């Protein structure tokens, strides 16, 4: 089984972004919520299959 390290790294970034988003929602910090949401959206865009 071949592991795509780049895809794995992006998935870990996504997990981190979701954790930060949850923590910022719990703290009710609007700036962190916006920043974390933007980061999560950006990572999801990078994970979309592109035309190569």
C-alpha positions in Angstrom: 0.0 0.0 0.0 1.4 3.3 -1.1 1.0 6.2 1.4 0.6 9.6 -0.2 2.5 11.8 2.4 1.3 15.0 0.9 -2.4 14.0 1.2 -1.8 12.8 4.7 -0.2 16.1 5.7 -3.2 18.0 4.3 -5.5 15.8 6.3 -3.6 16.5 9.5 -3.8 20.2 8.7 -7.6 19.8 8.4 -7.8 18.0 11.7 -5.8 20.7 13.4 -8.0 23.4 11.8 -11.1 21.7 13.1 -9.7 21.4 16.6 -8.8 25.1 16.6 -12.2 26.0 15.3 -14.0 24.0 18.0 -11.7 25.5 20.7 -12.4 29.0 19.4 -16.1 28.4 19.4 -16.0 27.2 23.0 -14.0 30.4 23.9 -16.4 32.6 21.9 -13.4 34.3 20.2 -14.8 35.8 17.0 -11.4 36.5 15.4 -10.2 33.0 16.0 -13.5 31.5 14.7 -13.1 33.5 11.5 -9.4 32.6 11.1 -10.0 28.9 11.9 -12.9 28.7 9.5 -10.9 30.3 6.7 -8.1 27.8 7.4 -10.4 24.8 7.3 -12.0 26.0 4.0 -8.6 26.6 2.4 -7.4 23.1 3.4 -10.5 21.5 2.0 -9.9 23.4 -1.3 -6.4 22.0 -1.4 -7.8 18.5 -0.9 -10.2 18.7 -3.8 -9.1 16.7 -6.8 -7.6 19.0 -9.4 -6.9 18.6 -13.1 -3.3 17.5 -13.4 
